[in-house]
Amino acid sequence: LSVISLISYVLTKVAVTVYAGGLVFQQVFGIKELWGIDFFWIAAIGLVVLTALYTIFGGMKSVLYTSVLQTPILLLGSLIILARGFHHNWNRPATDDCLSERGVTELIRSNDDPNFPWLGALIGSAIIGFWYWCTDQFIVQRVLSGKNQKEARRGTIFGAYLKLLPVFLFLIPGMIAFALHQKYIGDGGFLPLLANGTPNADAAFPTLVAKILPAGVKGLVVCGILAALMSSLASLFNSSAMLFTIDFYKRFKPQTSEKKLVVIGQIATVVIVILGILWIPIMRSVGDVLYTYLQDVQSVLAPGIAAAFLLGITWKKTSAQGGMWGLIAGMVIGLIDNSLHKQDILRQICFYIHIQTLQI
């Protein structure tokens, strides 16, 4: 389980969080290059360094305080974006009703839908949600930091209520960004374009922040986004250090002092972060939408872990050996299934690695 978790940190949490941080700052500040270097990488690496500094000195407490501070800021900022986004849509008539034509307002799709059949989305979301919110060390460490069991339960219930809000505060603003892009398409569009000419969906939220929020509120929301990204990275640093030192290093060298374990954990975290950053160019080459990539990777990792934990909780005959083979089988089946359906993506990854090898 720890091996799978560390792999997921490299492929998802490090790569996605660092990429999102670089993209947010590049879009909000509108800077393409600085000192002859792509500003995306300056912002991304800067985010990692800043987070590492305050995590080393603040530990898990700094992660929790940052999370508490950024949540209301982000929620308030998203609410303002929602209101102003509707205002922009009402003030300028659409050249065509693209939302209704393409059916993007239909959240419940037919089971024949090739991308989002309602039954597949329901079951898939439940499996991924159970893995991430109930079993992933990245989240579980926050529960374990509660004062007692009662406080931990209250925190998880409150967090579950907060998870109802993104439908209104993040999903609808995304639809607003899409609609605004169609309205302003004759003037170059609202969203920045990718190299292939399609609008950059990943830049929807930071573009809304940059273009429709007033200066003071914009700065506040950017601070909230920065705090959220740093909180995610800090949680990752703590979690990866703990997983490697306790589940691997200490198992083979049980007499290691606590001071040395801290250093080993920091070294392991640095390695994971470097691998995650190196994965970003590959991640960007295999798809245009970050969320789709994230779900593709999580759909490989989640089912085996969810099945092992659910059986472990509900069936007394479940054994440790059965759980281990369940995790391995789930991982293998997920990889085979994804490779059969996404051979074009695998070819893109192999082609990218081949090009990089030739350049070296």
For each residue, the residues with C-beta under 8 A, 3 or more apart:
1: 4 5 305 327
2: 5 6 243 244 247 248
3: 6 7
4: 1 7 8 301 304 305 327 331
5: 1 2 8 9 136 137 138 239 243
6: 2 3 9 10 240 243 244 272
7: 3 4 10 11 301
8: 4 5 11 12 13 136 297 298 301
9: 5 6 12 13 14 138 236 239 240 272 276
10: 6 7 14 15 272 275 276 279
11: 7 8 15 276 279 283 297
12: 8 9 15 16 294 297 298
13: 8 9 16 17 138 232 236 276
14: 9 10 17 18 233 236 272 273 275 276 277 279
15: 10 11 12 18 19 276 277 279 280 283
16: 12 13 19 20 283 290 293 294
17: 13 14 20 21 229 232 233 236
18: 14 15 21 22 44 47 48 233 273 276 277 280
19: 15 16 22 23 44 280 283 284 290
20: 16 17 23 24 202 229 290
21: 17 18 24 25 43 44 47 226 229
22: 18 19 25 26 39 40 41 43 44 47
23: 19 20 26 27 40 202 203 206
24: 20 21 27 28 43 205 206 222 225 226 229
25: 21 22 28 29 31 39 40 43 47
26: 22 23 29 30 31 32 39 40 43
27: 23 24 30 192 203 206 207 210
28: 24 25 206 209 210 218 222
29: 25 26 39
30: 26 27 210
31: 25 26 34 39
32: 26 38 39
33: 36 37 38 39
34: 31 37 39 42
35: 42
36: 33
37: 33 34 41 42
38: 32 33 41 42
39: 22 25 26 29 31 32 33 34 42 43
40: 22 23 25 26 43 44
41: 22 37 38 44 45
42: 34 35 37 38 39 45 46
43: 21 22 24 25 26 39 40 46 47
44: 18 19 21 22 40 41 47 48 277 280
45: 41 42 48 49 277
46: 42 43 49 50
47: 18 21 22 25 43 44 50 51 226 229 230 233
48: 18 44 45 51 52 233 273 277
49: 45 46 52 53
50: 46 47 53 54 230
51: 47 48 54 55 229 230 233 234 237
52: 48 49 55 56 237 273
53: 49 50 56 57
54: 50 51 57 58 62 230 234
55: 51 52 58 59 62 63 233 234 237 238
56: 52 53 266
57: 53 54 62
58: 54 55 61 62 63 65 234
59: 55 62 63 238
60: 63 64 141 145 238
61: 58 64 65
62: 54 55 57 58 59 65 66 234
63: 55 58 59 60 66 67 142 231 234 235 238
64: 60 61 67 68 142 145
65: 58 61 62 68 69
66: 62 63 69 70 227 230 231 234
67: 63 64 70 71 142 228 231
68: 64 65 71
69: 65 66 72 73 227
70: 66 67 73 74 223 224 225 227 228 231
71: 67 68 74 75 162
72: 69 75 76
73: 69 70 76 77 220 221 223 224 227
74: 70 71 77 78 221 224 225 228
75: 71 72 78 79 165 169
76: 72 73 79 80 220
77: 73 74 80 81 209 213 217 220 221 224
78: 74 75 81 82 169 170 173
79: 75 76 82 83 169
80: 76 77 83 84 213 217 221
81: 77 78 84 85 169 173 176 205 208 209 212 213 221
82: 78 79 85 86 168 169 172 173 176
83: 79 80 86 87
84: 80 81 87 88 212 213
85: 81 82 88 89 172 173 176 177 180 208 212
86: 82 83 89 90 176
87: 83 84 90 91
88: 84 85 91 92 176 180 212
89: 85 86 92 94 176 179 180 183
90: 86 87
91: 87 88
92: 88 89 183
93: 183
94: 89 97 98 179 182 183
95: 182 183 185 186
96: 101 182
97: 94 100 101
98: 94 101 102 178 179 182
99: 102 104 105 175 178 179 182
100: 97 103 105
101: 96 97 98
102: 98 99
103: 100 106
104: 99 175 178
105: 99 100 175
106: 103 109
107:
108: 118
109: 106 113 115 116 117 118 121
110: 113 117 118
111: 117 118 119 120
112: 117
113: 109 110 116 117 118
114:
115: 109
116: 109 113 120 121
117: 109 110 111 112 113 120 121
118: 108 109 110 111 113 121 122
119: 111 122 123
120: 111 116 117 123 124
121: 109 116 117 118 124 125
122: 118 119 125 126
123: 119 120 126 127
124: 120 121 127 128 295 299
125: 121 122 128 129
126: 122 123 129 130
127: 123 124 130 131 302 303 306
128: 124 125 131 132 295 298 299 302
129: 125 126 132 133 134
130: 126 127 133 134 135 302 306 309 310
131: 127 128 134 135 136 298 301 302 303 305 306 309
132: 128 129 135 136 138 139 298 302
133: 129 130 136 139 159
134: 129 130 131 139 140 309
135: 130 131 132 140 305 306 309
136: 5 8 131 132 133 139 140
137: 5 140 141 239 242 243
138: 5 9 13 132 141 235 236 239
139: 132 133 134 136 142 143
140: 134 135 136 137 143 144
141: 60 137 138 144 145 235 238 239 242
142: 63 64 67 139 145 155 235
143: 139 140 146 152 155 156
144: 140 141 152
145: 60 64 141 142
146: 143 149 151 152 155
147: 151
148: 151 152
149: 146 152 153
150: 153 154
151: 146 147 148 154 155
152: 143 144 146 148 149 155 156
153: 149 150 156 157
154: 150 151 157 158
155: 142 143 146 151 152 158 159
156: 143 152 153 159 160
157: 153 154 160 161
158: 154 155 161 162
159: 133 155 156 162 163
160: 156 157 163 164
161: 157 158 164
162: 71 158 159 165
163: 159 160 166
164: 160 161 167
165: 75 162 168 169
166: 163 169 170 171
167: 164 170 171 172
168: 82 165 171 172
169: 75 78 79 81 82 165 166 172 173
170: 78 166 167 173 174 205
171: 166 167 168 174 175
172: 82 85 167 168 169 175 176
173: 78 81 82 85 169 170 176 177 204 205 208
174: 170 171 177 178 201 204 205
175: 99 104 105 171 172 178 179
176: 81 82 85 86 88 89 172 173 179 180 208
177: 85 173 174 180 181 190 191 204 205 207 208
178: 98 99 104 174 175 181 182 199 204
179: 89 94 98 99 175 176 182 183
180: 85 88 89 176 177 183 184 190
181: 177 178 184 185 189 190 191 199
182: 94 95 96 98 99 178 179 185
183: 89 92 93 94 95 179 180 190
184: 180 181 187 188 189 190
185: 95 181 182 188 189
186: 95
187: 184
188: 184 185
189: 181 184 185 193 199
190: 177 180 181 183 184 207 211
191: 177 181 199 200 201 203 204 207
192: 27 199 200 203 207
193: 189 197 198 199 200
194: 197 198 199 200 288
195:
196: 288
197: 193 194
198: 193 194 288
199: 178 181 189 191 192 193 194
200: 191 192 193 194 203 204 288
201: 174 191 204 288 289 290 291
202: 20 23 289 290 291
203: 23 27 191 192 200 206 207
204: 173 174 177 178 191 200 201 207 208
205: 24 81 170 173 174 177 208 209
206: 23 24 27 28 203 209 210 225
207: 27 177 190 191 192 203 204 210 211
208: 81 85 173 176 177 204 205 211 212 213
209: 28 77 81 205 206 212 213 218 221 222 225
210: 27 28 30 206 207 213 218
211: 190 207 208
212: 81 84 85 88 208 209
213: 77 80 81 84 208 209 210 217 218 221
214: 217 218
215: 218 219
216: 219 220
217: 77 80 213 214 220 221
218: 28 209 210 213 214 215 221 222
219: 215 216 222 223
220: 73 76 77 216 217 223 224
221: 73 74 77 80 81 209 213 217 218 224 225
222: 24 28 209 218 219 225 226
223: 70 73 219 220 226 227
224: 70 73 74 77 220 221 227 228
225: 24 70 74 206 209 221 222 228 229
226: 21 24 47 222 223 229 230
227: 66 69 70 73 223 224 230 231
228: 67 70 74 224 225 231 232
229: 17 20 21 24 47 51 225 226 232 233
230: 47 50 51 54 66 226 227 233 234
231: 63 66 67 70 227 228 234 235
232: 13 17 228 229 235 236
233: 14 17 18 47 48 51 55 229 230 236 237
234: 51 54 55 58 62 63 66 230 231 237 238
235: 63 138 141 142 231 232 238 239
236: 9 13 14 17 138 232 233 239 240 269 272
237: 51 52 55 233 234 240 241 269 273
238: 55 59 60 63 141 234 235 241 242
239: 5 9 137 138 141 235 236 242 243
240: 6 9 236 237 243 244 265 268 269 272
241: 237 238 244 245 262 265 266 268 269
242: 137 141 238 239 245 246 265
243: 2 5 6 137 239 240 246 247 248
244: 2 6 240 241 247 248 249 264 265 268 269
245: 241 242 248 249 250 261 262 264 265 268
246: 242 243 249 250 251
247: 2 243 244 250 251
248: 2 243 244 245 251 252
249: 244 245 246 252 253 256 261 264 268
250: 245 246 247 253 254 256 261
251: 246 247 248 254
252: 248 249
253: 249 250 256
254: 250 251
255:
256: 249 250 253 260 261 264
257: 260 261
258: 261 262
259: 262 263
260: 256 257 263 264
261: 245 249 250 256 257 258 264 265
262: 241 245 258 259 265 266
263: 259 260 266 267
264: 244 245 249 256 260 261 267 268
265: 240 241 242 244 245 261 262 268 269
266: 56 241 262 263 269 270
267: 263 264 270 271
268: 240 241 244 245 249 264 265 271 272
269: 236 237 240 241 244 265 266 272 273
270: 266 267 273 274
271: 267 268 274 275
272: 6 9 10 14 236 240 268 269 275 276
273: 14 18 48 52 237 269 270 276 277
274: 270 271 277 278
275: 10 14 271 272 278 279
276: 9 10 11 13 14 15 18 272 273 279 280
277: 14 15 18 44 45 48 273 274 280
278: 274 275 281
279: 10 11 14 15 275 276 282 283
280: 15 18 19 44 276 277 283 284
281: 278 284 285 352
282: 279 285 286 349 352 353
283: 11 15 16 19 279 280 286 287 293
284: 19 280 281
285: 281 282 348 349 352
286: 282 283 293 345 348 349
287: 283 290 292 293 296 345
288: 194 196 198 200 201
289: 201 202 292 293
290: 16 19 20 201 202 287 293 294
291: 201 202 294 295
292: 287 289 295 296
293: 16 283 286 287 289 290 296 297
294: 12 16 290 291 297 298
295: 124 128 291 292 298 299
296: 287 292 293 299 300 338 342 345
297: 8 11 12 293 294 300 301
298: 8 12 128 131 132 294 295 301 302
299: 124 128 295 296 302 303 334 338
300: 296 297 331 334 335 338
301: 4 7 8 131 297 298 304 305 331 334
302: 127 128 130 131 132 298 299 305 306
303: 127 131 299 306 307 330 333 334
304: 4 301 307 308 326 327 328 329 330 331 333 334
305: 1 4 131 135 301 302 308 309 327 330
306: 127 130 131 135 302 303 309 310
307: 303 304 310 311 326 330
308: 304 305 311 312 318 323 326 327 330
309: 130 131 134 135 305 306 312 313
310: 130 306 307 313 314
311: 307 308 314 315 318 322 323 326
312: 308 309 315 318 323
313: 309 310
314: 310 311
315: 311 312 318
316:
317:
318: 308 311 312 315 322 323
319: 322 323
320: 323 324
321: 324 325
322: 311 318 319 325 326
323: 308 311 312 318 319 320 326 327
324: 320 321 327 328
325: 321 322 328 329
326: 304 307 308 311 322 323 329 330
327: 1 4 304 305 308 323 324 330 331
328: 304 324 325 331 332
329: 304 325 326 332 333
330: 303 304 305 307 308 326 327 333 334
331: 4 300 301 304 327 328 334 335
332: 328 329 335 336
333: 303 304 329 330 336 337
334: 299 300 301 303 304 330 331 337 338
335: 300 331 332 338 339
336: 332 333 339 340
337: 333 334 340 341
338: 296 299 300 334 335 341 342
339: 335 336 342 343 346
340: 336 337 343
341: 337 338
342: 296 338 339 345 346
343: 339 340 346 347
344: 347 348
345: 286 287 296 342 348 349
346: 339 342 343 349 350
347: 343 344 350 351
348: 285 286 344 345 351 352
349: 282 285 286 345 346 352 353
350: 346 347 353 354
351: 347 348 354 355
352: 281 282 285 348 349 355 356
353: 282 349 350 356 357
354: 350 351 357 358
355: 351 352 358 359
356: 352 353 359 360
357: 353 354 360
358: 354 355
359: 355 356
360: 356 357
